[in-house]
Amino acid sequence: MKPFFPTLTLLLALAGSSLAAPPRPAAPVAAAPARPTATVYVCMSKTSYAYHSSEACNGLNRCSHPLKAMPTAEAEKLACRRCL
């Protein structure tokens, strides 16, 4: 019966130390960065579905319509209602 008491004492000591430990502070949650009001470029065709950050973007290679430079917020208003 002697081996029982040291084991019980060890278990109680471990349980007591984990209960007495202060709670760890939660990791700070990074806020989503605000979108800058950058100038973006839009191909002004009826089938366009994206805006581009540069006039040299490869996504604009096939655009045969005029390109329009505008703020990001304005370009987001042009998004297709069905796709959103």
N, CA, C and O atoms as a GROMACS GRO file, in nm:
protein
  336
    1MET      N    1   0.080  -0.119   0.000
    1MET     CA    2   0.000   0.000   0.000
    1MET      C    3   0.086   0.127   0.000
    1MET      O    4   0.035   0.236  -0.028
    2LYS      N    5   0.210   0.115   0.030
    2LYS     CA    6   0.299   0.230   0.032
    2LYS      C    7   0.314   0.294  -0.106
    2LYS      O    8   0.318   0.417  -0.113
    3PRO      N    9   0.323   0.217  -0.217
    3PRO     CA   10   0.338   0.282  -0.348
    3PRO      C   11   0.217   0.367  -0.386
    3PRO      O   12   0.229   0.457  -0.470
    4PHE      N   13   0.103   0.342  -0.327
    4PHE     CA   14  -0.018   0.416  -0.361
    4PHE      C   15  -0.008   0.562  -0.317
    4PHE      O   16  -0.048   0.651  -0.392
    5PHE      N   17   0.042   0.589  -0.198
    5PHE     CA   18   0.046   0.724  -0.145
    5PHE      C   19   0.141   0.817  -0.223
    5PHE      O   20   0.104   0.931  -0.251
    6PRO      N   21   0.261   0.773  -0.258
    6PRO     CA   22   0.345   0.864  -0.338
    6PRO      C   23   0.282   0.895  -0.475
    6PRO      O   24   0.294   1.008  -0.523
    7THR      N   25   0.217   0.797  -0.536
    7THR     CA   26   0.151   0.820  -0.665
    7THR      C   27   0.037   0.919  -0.650
    7THR      O   28   0.022   1.010  -0.730
    8LEU      N   29  -0.044   0.900  -0.544
    8LEU     CA   30  -0.155   0.990  -0.519
    8LEU      C   31  -0.104   1.132  -0.490
    8LEU      O   32  -0.162   1.229  -0.538
    9THR      N   33   0.002   1.143  -0.414
    9THR     CA   34   0.061   1.273  -0.382
    9THR      C   35   0.111   1.342  -0.508
    9THR      O   36   0.092   1.462  -0.526
   10LEU      N   37   0.176   1.266  -0.596
   10LEU     CA   38   0.226   1.321  -0.721
   10LEU      C   39   0.111   1.369  -0.809
   10LEU      O   40   0.120   1.478  -0.866
   11LEU      N   41   0.004   1.292  -0.822
   11LEU     CA   42  -0.111   1.330  -0.902
   11LEU      C   43  -0.177   1.456  -0.847
   11LEU      O   44  -0.214   1.545  -0.924
   12LEU      N   45  -0.192   1.464  -0.717
   12LEU     CA   46  -0.253   1.582  -0.657
   12LEU      C   47  -0.165   1.706  -0.676
   12LEU      O   48  -0.216   1.816  -0.698
   13ALA      N   49  -0.035   1.688  -0.669
   13ALA     CA   50   0.056   1.800  -0.688
   13ALA      C   51   0.048   1.851  -0.831
   13ALA      O   52   0.048   1.972  -0.854
   14LEU      N   53   0.042   1.760  -0.927
   14LEU     CA   54   0.032   1.801  -1.068
   14LEU      C   55  -0.102   1.869  -1.096
   14LEU      O   56  -0.106   1.970  -1.165
   15ALA      N   57  -0.209   1.814  -1.043
   15ALA     CA   58  -0.341   1.873  -1.064
   15ALA      C   59  -0.349   2.010  -0.997
   15ALA      O   60  -0.406   2.103  -1.054
   16GLY      N   61  -0.292   2.022  -0.879
   16GLY     CA   62  -0.295   2.150  -0.808
   16GLY      C   63  -0.213   2.256  -0.879
   16GLY      O   64  -0.253   2.373  -0.882
   17SER      N   65  -0.101   2.219  -0.935
   17SER     CA   66  -0.017   2.318  -1.002
   17SER      C   67  -0.082   2.365  -1.132
   17SER      O   68  -0.065   2.481  -1.169
   18SER      N   69  -0.155   2.278  -1.201
   18SER     CA   70  -0.221   2.322  -1.324
   18SER      C   71  -0.341   2.409  -1.294
   18SER      O   72  -0.376   2.496  -1.374
   19LEU      N   73  -0.406   2.387  -1.179
   19LEU     CA   74  -0.519   2.471  -1.142
   19LEU      C   75  -0.473   2.607  -1.091
   19LEU      O   76  -0.543   2.707  -1.109
   20ALA      N   77  -0.358   2.612  -1.029
   20ALA     CA   78  -0.310   2.735  -0.971
   20ALA      C   79  -0.241   2.825  -1.074
   20ALA      O   80  -0.219   2.943  -1.048
   21ALA      N   81  -0.209   2.771  -1.189
   21ALA     CA   82  -0.140   2.852  -1.290
   21ALA      C   83  -0.234   2.961  -1.342
   21ALA      O   84  -0.351   2.934  -1.366
   22PRO      N   85  -0.184   3.081  -1.359
   22PRO     CA   86  -0.269   3.189  -1.410
   22PRO      C   87  -0.306   3.162  -1.555
   22PRO      O   88  -0.228   3.102  -1.629
   23PRO      N   89  -0.423   3.206  -1.594
   23PRO     CA   90  -0.464   3.182  -1.734
   23PRO      C   91  -0.373   3.258  -1.829
   23PRO      O   92  -0.329   3.370  -1.801
   24ARG      N   93  -0.346   3.196  -1.942
   24ARG     CA   94  -0.262   3.260  -2.043
   24ARG      C   95  -0.344   3.365  -2.116
   24ARG      O   96  -0.460   3.341  -2.148
   25PRO      N   97  -0.286   3.479  -2.143
   25PRO     CA   98  -0.360   3.581  -2.217
   25PRO      C   99  -0.385   3.533  -2.359
   25PRO      O  100  -0.301   3.466  -2.420
   26ALA      N  101  -0.500   3.570  -2.411
   26ALA     CA  102  -0.536   3.532  -2.547
   26ALA      C  103  -0.443   3.604  -2.645
   26ALA      O  104  -0.402   3.718  -2.622
   27ALA      N  105  -0.413   3.535  -2.754
   27ALA     CA  106  -0.330   3.596  -2.858
   27ALA      C  107  -0.407   3.711  -2.920
   27ALA      O  108  -0.526   3.697  -2.946
   28PRO      N  109  -0.342   3.823  -2.945
   28PRO     CA  110  -0.413   3.935  -3.006
   28PRO      C  111  -0.458   3.899  -3.147
   28PRO      O  112  -0.384   3.838  -3.225
   29VAL      N  113  -0.579   3.937  -3.178
   29VAL     CA  114  -0.635   3.912  -3.310
   29VAL      C  115  -0.603   4.031  -3.398
   29VAL      O  116  -0.637   4.145  -3.366
   30ALA      N  117  -0.538   4.003  -3.508
   30ALA     CA  118  -0.502   4.111  -3.599
   30ALA      C  119  -0.625   4.156  -3.676
   30ALA      O  120  -0.697   4.074  -3.732
   31ALA      N  121  -0.648   4.283  -3.678
   31ALA     CA  122  -0.761   4.338  -3.753
   31ALA      C  123  -0.728   4.334  -3.902
   31ALA      O  124  -0.612   4.347  -3.942
   32ALA      N  125  -0.830   4.314  -3.981
   32ALA     CA  126  -0.810   4.314  -4.126
   32ALA      C  127  -0.764   4.452  -4.170
   32ALA      O  128  -0.824   4.553  -4.131
   33PRO      N  129  -0.659   4.458  -4.249
   33PRO     CA  130  -0.612   4.589  -4.292
   33PRO      C  131  -0.715   4.657  -4.382
   33PRO      O  132  -0.778   4.593  -4.466
   34ALA      N  133  -0.729   4.785  -4.363
   34ALA     CA  134  -0.822   4.861  -4.446
   34ALA      C  135  -0.768   4.868  -4.588
   34ALA      O  136  -0.647   4.880  -4.610
   35ARG      N  137  -0.857   4.862  -4.682
   35ARG     CA  138  -0.814   4.871  -4.822
   35ARG      C  139  -0.777   5.014  -4.853
   35ARG      O  140  -0.853   5.107  -4.826
   36PRO      N  141  -0.660   5.031  -4.911
   36PRO     CA  142  -0.622   5.167  -4.947
   36PRO      C  143  -0.707   5.217  -5.063
   36PRO      O  144  -0.758   5.137  -5.142
   37THR      N  145  -0.721   5.344  -5.073
   37THR     CA  146  -0.796   5.401  -5.184
   37THR      C  147  -0.702   5.418  -5.302
   37THR      O  148  -0.673   5.530  -5.344
   38ALA      N  149  -0.656   5.306  -5.352
   38ALA     CA  150  -0.561   5.306  -5.464
   38ALA      C  151  -0.637   5.319  -5.595
   38ALA      O  152  -0.758   5.296  -5.602
   39THR      N  153  -0.565   5.356  -5.696
   39THR     CA  154  -0.621   5.362  -5.830
   39THR      C  155  -0.613   5.223  -5.891
   39THR      O  156  -0.508   5.159  -5.888
   40VAL      N  157  -0.723   5.177  -5.947
   40VAL     CA  158  -0.728   5.048  -6.015
   40VAL      C  159  -0.777   5.073  -6.157
   40VAL      O  160  -0.824   5.181  -6.190
   41TYR      N  161  -0.764   4.971  -6.240
   41TYR     CA  162  -0.798   4.984  -6.382
   41TYR      C  163  -0.903   4.881  -6.419
   41TYR      O  164  -0.895   4.765  -6.380
   42VAL      N  165  -1.004   4.928  -6.496
   42VAL     CA  166  -1.116   4.843  -6.534
   42VAL      C  167  -1.131   4.847  -6.685
   42VAL      O  168  -1.127   4.954  -6.747
   43CYS      N  169  -1.147   4.728  -6.745
   43CYS     CA  170  -1.181   4.720  -6.887
   43CYS      C  171  -1.331   4.746  -6.896
   43CYS      O  172  -1.410   4.673  -6.836
   44MET      N  173  -1.371   4.847  -6.968
   44MET     CA  174  -1.511   4.890  -6.969
   44MET      C  175  -1.596   4.812  -7.070
   44MET      O  176  -1.667   4.871  -7.150
   45SER      N  177  -1.589   4.679  -7.065
   45SER     CA  178  -1.675   4.597  -7.149
   45SER      C  179  -1.787   4.538  -7.064
   45SER      O  180  -1.778   4.539  -6.941
   46LYS      N  181  -1.891   4.486  -7.125
   46LYS     CA  182  -2.003   4.428  -7.052
   46LYS      C  183  -1.964   4.297  -6.984
   46LYS      O  184  -2.028   4.258  -6.886
   47THR      N  185  -1.861   4.231  -7.033
   47THR     CA  186  -1.822   4.101  -6.977
   47THR      C  187  -1.709   4.110  -6.876
   47THR      O  188  -1.664   4.007  -6.826
   48SER      N  189  -1.661   4.231  -6.846
   48SER     CA  190  -1.552   4.246  -6.747
   48SER      C  191  -1.603   4.206  -6.609
   48SER      O  192  -1.717   4.234  -6.573
   49TYR      N  193  -1.516   4.140  -6.533
   49TYR     CA  194  -1.557   4.094  -6.401
   49TYR      C  195  -1.454   4.126  -6.292
   49TYR      O  196  -1.476   4.091  -6.176
   50ALA      N  197  -1.345   4.190  -6.327
   50ALA     CA  198  -1.241   4.218  -6.228
   50ALA      C  199  -1.178   4.353  -6.255
   50ALA      O  200  -1.181   4.405  -6.366
   51TYR      N  201  -1.120   4.408  -6.150
   51TYR     CA  202  -1.039   4.528  -6.168
   51TYR      C  203  -0.894   4.491  -6.143
   51TYR      O  204  -0.866   4.390  -6.079
   52HIS      N  205  -0.804   4.571  -6.193
   52HIS     CA  206  -0.662   4.538  -6.194
   52HIS      C  207  -0.582   4.651  -6.129
   52HIS      O  208  -0.618   4.768  -6.142
   53SER      N  209  -0.475   4.616  -6.061
   53SER     CA  210  -0.396   4.716  -5.990
   53SER      C  211  -0.296   4.788  -6.079
   53SER      O  212  -0.236   4.887  -6.037
   54SER      N  213  -0.276   4.740  -6.201
   54SER     CA  214  -0.180   4.801  -6.291
   54SER      C  215  -0.231   4.796  -6.434
   54SER      O  216  -0.298   4.700  -6.474
   55GLU      N  217  -0.199   4.897  -6.510
   55GLU     CA  218  -0.235   4.897  -6.653
   55GLU      C  219  -0.158   4.789  -6.728
   55GLU      O  220  -0.202   4.744  -6.834
   56ALA      N  221  -0.045   4.747  -6.674
   56ALA     CA  222   0.038   4.647  -6.738
   56ALA      C  223  -0.002   4.504  -6.700
   56ALA      O  224   0.067   4.409  -6.738
   57CYS      N  225  -0.110   4.486  -6.626
   57CYS     CA  226  -0.153   4.353  -6.582
   57CYS      C  227  -0.186   4.266  -6.704
   57CYS      O  228  -0.250   4.312  -6.798
   58ASN      N  229  -0.143   4.140  -6.700
   58ASN     CA  230  -0.171   4.047  -6.810
   58ASN      C  231  -0.320   4.022  -6.828
   58ASN      O  232  -0.364   3.983  -6.937
   59GLY      N  233  -0.399   4.043  -6.724
   59GLY     CA  234  -0.544   4.025  -6.734
   59GLY      C  235  -0.610   4.126  -6.825
   59GLY      O  236  -0.724   4.106  -6.867
   60LEU      N  237  -0.540   4.233  -6.857
   60LEU     CA  238  -0.595   4.336  -6.946
   60LEU      C  239  -0.550   4.319  -7.091
   60LEU      O  240  -0.587   4.400  -7.176
   61ASN      N  241  -0.472   4.217  -7.119
   61ASN     CA  242  -0.420   4.199  -7.256
   61ASN      C  243  -0.530   4.182  -7.359
   61ASN      O  244  -0.518   4.231  -7.471
   62ARG      N  245  -0.637   4.114  -7.324
   62ARG     CA  246  -0.743   4.086  -7.422
   62ARG      C  247  -0.849   4.195  -7.427
   62ARG      O  248  -0.944   4.185  -7.505
   63CYS      N  249  -0.837   4.297  -7.347
   63CYS     CA  250  -0.938   4.403  -7.344
   63CYS      C  251  -0.928   4.488  -7.469
   63CYS      O  252  -0.826   4.552  -7.495
   64SER      N  253  -1.034   4.489  -7.548
   64SER     CA  254  -1.036   4.571  -7.668
   64SER      C  255  -1.122   4.696  -7.647
   64SER      O  256  -1.144   4.774  -7.741
   65HIS      N  257  -1.171   4.716  -7.527
   65HIS     CA  258  -1.252   4.832  -7.491
   65HIS      C  259  -1.164   4.934  -7.417
   65HIS      O  260  -1.050   4.903  -7.382
   66PRO      N  261  -1.217   5.052  -7.394
   66PRO     CA  262  -1.137   5.152  -7.322
   66PRO      C  263  -1.110   5.108  -7.178
   66PRO      O  264  -1.192   5.041  -7.116
   67LEU      N  265  -0.993   5.147  -7.126
   67LEU     CA  266  -0.959   5.124  -6.986
   67LEU      C  267  -0.997   5.250  -6.908
   67LEU      O  268  -0.982   5.362  -6.957
   68LYS      N  269  -1.045   5.230  -6.788
   68LYS     CA  270  -1.081   5.344  -6.704
   68LYS      C  271  -1.009   5.331  -6.570
   68LYS      O  272  -1.018   5.227  -6.505
   69ALA      N  273  -0.938   5.434  -6.530
   69ALA     CA  274  -0.872   5.439  -6.400
   69ALA      C  275  -0.972   5.496  -6.299
   69ALA      O  276  -1.038   5.596  -6.327
   70MET      N  277  -0.982   5.431  -6.183
   70MET     CA  278  -1.077   5.475  -6.080
   70MET      C  279  -1.032   5.426  -5.944
   70MET      O  280  -0.949   5.336  -5.935
   71PRO      N  281  -1.086   5.484  -5.837
   71PRO     CA  282  -1.054   5.436  -5.702
   71PRO      C  283  -1.112   5.296  -5.681
   71PRO      O  284  -1.210   5.258  -5.745
   72THR      N  285  -1.052   5.220  -5.591
   72THR     CA  286  -1.096   5.084  -5.563
   72THR      C  287  -1.243   5.081  -5.522
   72THR      O  288  -1.317   4.993  -5.566
   73ALA      N  289  -1.286   5.174  -5.438
   73ALA     CA  290  -1.424   5.175  -5.391
   73ALA      C  291  -1.522   5.189  -5.507
   73ALA      O  292  -1.627   5.125  -5.508
   74GLU      N  293  -1.489   5.272  -5.604
   74GLU     CA  294  -1.577   5.289  -5.720
   74GLU      C  295  -1.579   5.163  -5.805
   74GLU      O  296  -1.684   5.125  -5.857
   75ALA      N  297  -1.465   5.097  -5.820
   75ALA     CA  298  -1.458   4.974  -5.900
   75ALA      C  299  -1.540   4.862  -5.834
   75ALA      O  300  -1.601   4.781  -5.904
   76GLU      N  301  -1.541   4.858  -5.701
   76GLU     CA  302  -1.618   4.754  -5.632
   76GLU      C  303  -1.768   4.773  -5.654
   76GLU      O  304  -1.843   4.676  -5.651
   77LYS      N  305  -1.812   4.896  -5.675
   77LYS     CA  306  -1.954   4.922  -5.702
   77LYS      C  307  -1.995   4.866  -5.838
   77LYS      O  308  -2.113   4.839  -5.861
   78LEU      N  309  -1.899   4.848  -5.928
   78LEU     CA  310  -1.929   4.798  -6.062
   78LEU      C  311  -1.937   4.645  -6.066
   78LEU      O  312  -1.967   4.588  -6.171
   79ALA      N  313  -1.911   4.579  -5.954
   79ALA     CA  314  -1.910   4.432  -5.953
   79ALA      C  315  -2.047   4.377  -5.989
   79ALA      O  316  -2.150   4.438  -5.960
   80CYS      N  317  -2.046   4.264  -6.052
   80CYS     CA  318  -2.169   4.197  -6.093
   80CYS      C  319  -2.251   4.156  -5.971
   80CYS      O  320  -2.197   4.095  -5.879
   81ARG      N  321  -2.376   4.188  -5.968
   81ARG     CA  322  -2.462   4.154  -5.856
   81ARG      C  323  -2.484   4.003  -5.843
   81ARG      O  324  -2.504   3.953  -5.732
   82ARG      N  325  -2.480   3.932  -5.952
   82ARG     CA  326  -2.500   3.786  -5.950
   82ARG      C  327  -2.380   3.714  -5.890
   82ARG      O  328  -2.394   3.612  -5.824
   83CYS      N  329  -2.261   3.770  -5.914
   83CYS     CA  330  -2.138   3.704  -5.867
   83CYS      C  331  -2.113   3.724  -5.719
   83CYS      O  332  -2.047   3.642  -5.656
   84LEU      N  333  -2.164   3.830  -5.660
   84LEU     CA  334  -2.136   3.861  -5.521
   84LEU      C  335  -2.201   3.768  -5.430
   84LEU      O  336  -2.186   3.780  -5.308
   0.00000   0.00000   0.00000
